[in-house]
Amino acid sequence: MQNKLTIGKTFWALVIGAFTTGMGNGSVFGAAVMCAVGRGPYESWGGWYGEAYNPSTFSGFVDVMMLAFGLAFAIIFGLAMKKHGEIESQRDNTGW
């Protein structure tokens, strides 16, 4: 049997479910870092246009952490789905 959990079939689960879950974890991490070490000497809070993704601004640091965690979680989830599909394709399919 072949692996039925292809990227095409799991794409939306990866993009919506995994990426947004990782982004939520990244925002919590960014906020925890800000609480633990302080906001630092940020000249700008970084909420406008390109500054929103500049890690040297307050908002940019949290935004970059959200994107990094989202990407990492989506990659890990994709690898897990691939391995799960491989294991399922090798099991005995005789039924209950």
C-alpha positions, 0 to 999 in steps of 0.5 A, a space after each residue: 500500500 502507499 502513503 495516503 497522507 501526501 502534502 496535497 491532502 495535508 496542506 490545509 492542516 499544515 497551513 491553518 492548523 499547524 502554522 497558526 498553532 505555532 504562531 500562538 506559541 511564538 507570541 507567548 514566547 515573545 511575551 514571556 521573553 519581554 516579561 523576563 528580560 524587559 522591553 529593552 531600549 527600543 526606539 520604536 515599537 515597530 507597528 507600521 509597515 516593514 518595522 512590524 517585522 524588524 526584530 530590533 523593534 518591540 513588535 517586530 521581535 514578537 512578530 518574527 518569533 511568531 513566524 519562526 515558531 509557526 514555520 517550525 511547528 508546521 515542518 514538525 507537523 508535516 514530518 509527523 504526518 508523513 511518518 504516520 502515513 508510512 506506518 499506516 500504509 504498512 499495517 495489516 488492513 484485514 479489518 477489526 
